[in-house]
Amino acid sequence: MDLEKGSPLVKTSPRRPEGTKVLIYSHDTFGLGHLRRSRAIANAIVEKWPDASVVIISGSPVIGNFEFGSGVDYIRIPGVTKLPNGDYRSLNLNTPLDEAVTLRQALILQAAKSFQPDVFIVDKEPTGFRGEVMPALEYLKNTDCRLVLGIRDVMDEPALLVPEWERKDAKEALIAYYDEIWVYGLKDVYQPLAALDLPREAQDRIIYTGYLRREVPSTPSLTRYPRITKRPFILVTAGGGGDGDDMIDWVISAYENDPGLEMPAVILFGPFINRDIRRSFMERISRHDNLDAIAFDNKIERLMKKADAIVAMGGYNTFCEILSFDKRALIVPRTRPRLEQYIRAVEAERLGLVRMLSDYNAPRTPERMVQALRDLSSQPRPSEVIIPGLLDGLDRITERLSAPLNTQRTFVAAQQAAE
């Protein structure tokens, strides 16, 4: 890949947020996390500026199930999905993966040319899935569009992240194309790009926004909640559900092992759980009065607000919701194929925001889960830990959009002085 070095930090033409057009590329080859994060940012933008327009480019098969604010729309490109062995394939098209990526790439470029965004936010991957964003970046860097890379607080352990980014030419793309890098977290919690040894000019573009606060949707959920949600209950959420089998099995086994567990649990499977596995879980759940389940809720914020405590794998969006709704939480992180959730859980437990239960260094026994569930009701809430700027992410993002581009250097310098 031939990348031009030294992309200027500041574009030449200052812009104001009124009537701003924002294009967001949502990296969503697996699960719901990237889509839900992109949706939160898009909705915050149009809430702040009702005359702004935001388009999300996504391959998620369930994007149509979510509500967006007025001024937000989406372009659904052909989906791809991750296989258990780590490879990918087309989700619905009967075409080779390379053909599907070529089509996605062409649609992304056409969207950039037709929409002419003022800001292009690329989620997680600097080059997109298999380089599919590169033509759009190449086109937009020659316009007045501000190019932003947005990444979550934790990417992966350095030993895996560095070679992965080298293989994808991601570091070179970050340096050459992006005006700003938004880290949706805090520097004192974790520095996801520290291992990449970025040059100073690239480090100067990194802005730690804080985590993205979530609100309860204004309209009610159409999901019918189980009767046990009328009293205090634990919500067990597997996110998208594609990799939450172990956690759900562990929770069910705790109730099977100790019928004396008093607080009931509602298990939210997620839309991507294997149907046969879900059927097996439902058979076990049906035998316990203190267990029930929901397949999917596109307004999970309402259910999380209602819950007394949360058991979750600790993906980025769920972590933001735990903080936003001030819930006692037990994080049961996935440790394969990435340690992202485990790293986040370790740092969050260190700060006293959550507690963690992992099978990374200890056996996955029902007794350990029973004790962890019993301890939930007595552990501190996240709000008992004072961390400045913890949930300021959306405010910082709209702040960046509201600042004229020619004040960007001043903002970065001020942030570095404050640190």
C-alpha positions in Angstrom: 0.0 0.0 0.0 1.5 3.3 -1.0 0.5 5.8 1.7 1.4 9.5 1.6 3.2 10.6 4.8 2.7 13.8 6.7 -1.0 14.4 6.3 -1.7 17.9 7.7 -3.3 18.1 11.1 -5.6 21.0 10.2 -7.7 21.4 7.1 -7.6 24.8 5.4 -11.3 25.8 5.6 -12.9 26.4 9.0 -16.4 25.0 9.3 -19.2 25.4 11.9 -21.5 22.6 13.1 -24.7 24.1 11.6 -25.8 22.0 8.7 -22.8 19.7 9.2 -22.8 16.4 7.4 -21.1 13.5 9.1 -20.4 10.1 7.5 -19.7 7.2 9.9 -18.2 3.9 8.9 -19.2 1.2 11.3 -16.9 -1.7 11.5 -19.5 -4.4 12.2 -18.3 -7.8 11.0 -19.3 -9.4 14.3 -21.8 -8.5 17.0 -23.6 -5.3 17.9 -20.8 -3.2 19.6 -19.6 -1.1 16.7 -23.1 -0.3 15.4 -24.4 0.6 18.8 -21.4 2.9 19.4 -21.9 4.6 16.0 -25.6 5.0 16.7 -24.9 6.7 20.1 -22.5 9.2 18.5 -24.9 9.9 15.6 -27.8 10.5 17.8 -25.8 12.8 20.1 -24.8 14.9 17.0 -28.3 15.5 15.8 -29.6 16.1 19.3 -27.0 18.9 19.7 -27.5 20.3 16.2 -31.0 19.4 14.8 -30.0 20.6 11.3 -27.0 18.2 11.1 -27.2 15.1 8.9 -25.5 11.8 9.7 -25.2 8.8 7.6 -23.9 5.5 9.0 -22.5 2.9 6.7 -23.0 -0.6 8.1 -23.1 -4.2 7.1 -25.1 -5.2 10.2 -28.1 -7.4 9.4 -30.1 -5.9 12.3 -29.4 -2.2 11.8 -33.1 -1.8 10.8 -34.2 -2.9 14.2 -32.8 0.2 15.9 -34.3 3.7 16.2 -32.3 6.7 15.1 -32.7 10.4 15.8 -34.2 12.8 13.2 -31.3 13.6 10.8 -29.7 10.1 11.0 -30.0 7.5 8.3 -27.9 4.6 7.2 -26.6 2.8 4.2 -26.7 -1.0 4.5 -23.8 -2.6 2.6 -23.6 -6.4 2.0 -22.7 -8.1 5.3 -19.8 -10.3 6.2 -19.5 -12.6 9.2 -16.7 -14.1 11.2 -16.4 -17.9 11.3 -15.3 -19.9 14.4 -11.9 -20.4 13.0 -11.3 -16.6 12.6 -11.9 -16.5 8.8 -14.7 -14.5 7.2 -17.3 -15.1 4.6 -20.2 -13.2 2.9 -23.2 -13.1 5.2 -26.0 -13.4 2.6 -24.5 -13.1 -0.9 -23.5 -16.3 -2.7 -20.2 -14.7 -3.8 -16.6 -15.1 -2.7 -15.5 -12.8 0.1 -13.2 -10.8 -2.2 -16.1 -9.9 -4.5 -18.3 -8.9 -1.5 -15.4 -6.7 -0.2 -15.0 -5.1 -3.7 -18.7 -4.3 -3.7 -18.7 -2.9 -0.2 -15.6 -0.7 -1.1 -17.4 0.7 -4.2 -20.5 1.6 -2.1 -18.4 3.3 0.6 -16.6 5.4 -2.0 -19.8 6.3 -3.8 -21.4 7.4 -0.5 -18.4 9.6 0.2 -18.6 11.2 -3.2 -22.4 11.7 -3.1 -22.8 12.8 0.5 -19.7 15.1 0.6 -19.3 14.9 4.4 -17.7 17.6 6.5 -16.5 14.9 8.9 -15.8 11.2 8.2 -15.6 9.0 11.3 -14.0 5.6 10.8 -14.7 3.1 13.5 -11.9 0.9 14.9 -10.0 -0.1 11.7 -7.9 2.7 10.1 -8.2 0.9 6.7 -11.6 -0.6 7.2 -12.4 -4.3 6.8 -9.7 -5.7 4.4 -8.8 -2.2 3.3 -12.3 -1.3 2.0 -12.2 2.3 3.4 -8.9 3.3 1.7 -10.4 4.6 -1.6 -12.9 6.8 0.3 -10.0 8.1 2.5 -7.9 8.9 -0.5 -10.8 10.8 -2.1 -11.8 12.7 1.1 -8.3 13.7 2.1 -8.2 16.0 -0.9 -11.4 17.8 0.2 -12.2 19.9 3.3 -13.5 16.9 5.1 -12.0 16.2 8.6 -10.9 12.5 8.9 -11.3 11.0 12.3 -10.5 7.5 13.6 -12.6 6.5 16.5 -11.4 3.6 18.7 -12.7 2.0 21.9 -10.7 2.2 25.2 -9.1 -1.3 24.7 -8.2 -2.9 21.4 -6.2 -6.0 22.3 -3.1 -7.1 24.1 0.0 -5.4 22.6 1.5 -8.7 21.6 -1.4 -9.3 19.2 -2.3 -5.7 18.3 1.1 -4.7 16.9 1.5 -7.5 14.4 -2.1 -7.2 13.4 -1.8 -3.5 12.6 1.5 -4.2 10.8 -0.2 -6.8 8.6 -3.0 -4.4 7.7 -0.8 -1.3 7.2 -3.1 0.3 9.8 -0.3 2.3 11.5 0.7 3.8 8.2 -2.9 4.7 7.4 -3.4 6.3 10.7 -0.3 8.5 10.3 -1.0 9.5 6.7 -4.7 10.1 6.6 -6.3 10.9 10.0 -6.6 14.4 11.4 -7.7 13.2 14.8 -7.9 9.9 16.7 -10.7 9.8 19.2 -10.2 7.2 22.0 -13.6 6.6 23.6 -12.1 6.2 27.1 -9.6 7.8 29.5 -5.9 7.9 29.4 -5.6 7.0 33.1 -7.7 3.8 32.5 -5.9 2.4 29.4 -3.9 3.7 26.4 -4.9 1.4 23.5 -2.3 2.7 21.0 0.7 2.9 23.4 2.4 -0.2 22.0 2.4 1.1 18.4 5.3 3.6 19.0 3.6 6.3 17.0 5.6 9.4 16.0 5.0 12.5 18.0 2.9 14.2 15.3 0.5 11.2 15.4 0.4 11.2 19.2 -0.6 14.8 19.1 -3.7 13.9 17.3 -5.0 11.5 20.0 -7.9 12.9 22.1 -9.2 10.9 25.0 -12.9 11.7 25.1 -14.1 9.7 28.1 -16.7 6.9 27.9 -20.0 7.4 25.9 -22.9 8.1 28.3 -26.1 6.3 27.5 -29.7 7.4 28.1 -33.0 5.5 28.4 -34.9 5.8 25.0 -37.9 8.1 25.1 -40.2 5.6 23.6 -41.1 2.3 25.3 -39.7 -1.1 24.3 -41.9 -3.4 22.4 -40.2 -6.4 24.0 -42.4 -8.2 26.6 -40.5 -8.5 29.8 -40.9 -11.6 32.0 -42.9 -11.3 35.2 -39.9 -11.6 37.4 -38.7 -8.2 36.3 -41.5 -6.7 38.5 -39.2 -7.4 41.5 -35.4 -6.9 41.9 -33.6 -9.0 39.4 -30.2 -9.6 37.8 -29.9 -8.9 34.1 -27.5 -11.3 32.3 -26.6 -9.9 28.9 -24.4 -11.5 26.3 -24.4 -8.5 24.0 -24.9 -9.7 20.4 -24.9 -13.2 21.7 -22.5 -14.7 19.1 -19.9 -15.6 21.7 -21.7 -15.5 25.1 -22.4 -19.2 25.4 -19.8 -19.8 28.2 -21.1 -17.0 30.4 -24.7 -17.9 30.0 -23.9 -21.6 30.8 -22.0 -20.5 33.9 -24.9 -18.5 35.2 -27.4 -21.2 34.6 -25.2 -23.8 36.3 -25.0 -21.6 39.4 -28.8 -21.6 39.8 -28.8 -25.4 39.0 -26.2 -25.9 41.7 -27.8 -23.7 44.4 -31.6 -23.5 44.3 -31.3 -21.1 47.3 -30.1 -18.2 45.1 -32.9 -15.7 45.9 -32.5 -12.9 43.4 -33.9 -14.0 40.0 -32.0 -13.6 36.7 -33.2 -12.6 33.3 -30.9 -13.8 30.5 -30.8 -11.7 27.3 -29.5 -13.9 24.6 -28.8 -11.4 21.8 -29.7 -11.8 18.1 -26.7 -13.8 17.0 -26.7 -16.7 19.4 -26.8 -20.2 17.8 -30.4 -21.4 17.7 -29.6 -24.9 18.9 -27.6 -23.6 21.9 -30.4 -21.2 22.7 -32.9 -24.0 22.6 -30.8 -26.1 25.0 -30.5 -23.1 27.4 -34.2 -22.5 27.3 -34.9 -26.1 28.4 -32.7 -25.7 31.4 -34.1 -22.2 32.2 -37.7 -23.5 32.1 -36.9 -25.8 35.1 -36.1 -22.9 37.4 -38.6 -20.4 38.8 -35.9 -17.8 39.3 -34.7 -17.9 35.7 -36.2 -16.5 32.5 -35.0 -15.3 29.2 -35.5 -12.7 26.4 -34.2 -13.3 22.8 -33.4 -9.7 21.9 -34.3 -6.1 23.0 -33.4 -3.2 20.7 -33.9 -0.9 23.7 -31.8 -2.7 26.2 -31.1 0.6 28.0 -34.6 0.4 29.5 -34.1 -3.2 30.8 -30.6 -2.2 32.2 -32.1 0.7 34.0 -34.8 -1.5 35.5 -32.3 -4.2 36.7 -30.9 -4.3 40.2 -27.5 -5.6 39.0 -25.8 -6.7 35.8 -23.8 -9.8 34.7 -22.1 -9.2 31.4 -19.1 -10.1 29.3 -17.8 -6.5 29.5 -17.9 -5.4 25.9 -17.5 -1.6 25.4 -21.1 -0.7 25.0 -22.3 -2.7 28.0 -19.6 -1.2 30.1 -20.7 2.3 29.1 -24.3 1.4 30.1 -23.2 0.0 33.5 -21.5 3.3 34.2 -24.3 5.4 32.8 -27.1 3.7 34.9 -24.8 3.2 37.9 -25.3 -0.5 38.2 -23.5 -3.0 40.4 -21.9 -5.3 37.8 -20.1 -8.6 37.6 -18.0 -8.8 34.4 -17.3 -12.3 33.0 -14.9 -11.4 30.2 -14.3 -13.4 27.0 -10.6 -14.3 26.8 -10.6 -15.9 23.3 -9.7 -14.9 20.6 -8.9 -11.5 22.1 -8.2 -10.2 25.6 -9.9 -6.9 25.1 -12.8 -7.6 27.5 -10.4 -9.1 30.1 -8.1 -6.1 30.0 -11.1 -3.8 30.4 -12.4 -5.8 33.3 -9.0 -5.9 35.1 -8.7 -2.1 34.8 -12.3 -1.4 35.8 -12.0 -3.7 38.8 -8.7 -2.0 39.8 -10.6 1.3 39.8 -13.4 -0.2 41.9 -16.1 0.3 39.2 -17.0 -3.4 38.8 -16.0 -6.9 40.0 -14.7 -9.5 37.7 -15.1 -13.3 37.5 -12.9 -15.1 35.0 -11.9 -18.6 34.0 -8.6 -17.2 32.6 -6.6 -18.3 35.6 -9.1 -20.3 37.6 -11.6 -23.1 36.9 -15.1 -22.3 35.8 -17.1 -23.9 38.7 -20.7 -23.3 39.6 -19.7 -22.5 43.2 -17.5 -19.6 42.1 -20.5 -18.1 40.2 -22.9 -18.7 43.1 -20.6 -16.7 45.4 -20.1 -13.9 42.9 -23.9 -13.6 42.3 -24.5 -13.4 46.1 -21.8 -10.7 46.5 -23.4 -8.5 43.8 -26.0 -6.9 46.2 -23.3 -5.7 48.6 -20.7 -4.3 46.2 -20.3 -0.6 45.7 -21.9 1.2 42.7 -19.7 2.8 40.1 -20.8 6.3 41.3 -19.0 5.7 44.6 -15.7 6.1 42.6 -15.0 9.6 41.6 -13.1 9.7 38.2 -13.2 13.1 36.5 -14.5 13.0 32.9 -15.4 9.4 33.1 -18.7 9.7 31.0 -17.9 12.9 29.1 -17.4 11.1 25.7 -20.3 12.4 23.8 -19.8 16.0 25.1 -16.2 15.9 24.0 -17.2 14.6 20.6 -19.7 17.4 20.0 -17.1 19.8 21.4 -14.7 18.7 18.7 -17.3 19.1 16.0 -18.3 22.6 17.2 -14.7 23.9 17.2 -13.6 25.5 13.9 -10.9 23.3 12.4 -8.3 26.1 12.5 -8.4 26.0 16.3 -7.5 22.4 16.4 -3.8 22.9 17.2 -4.7 25.2 20.1 -7.1 22.5 21.5 -4.5 19.7 21.3 -1.9 21.9 23.0 -4.3 22.8 25.8 -5.2 19.1 26.3 -1.5 18.2 26.5 -0.9 20.9 29.1 -3.8 19.7 31.2 -2.4 16.1 31.2 
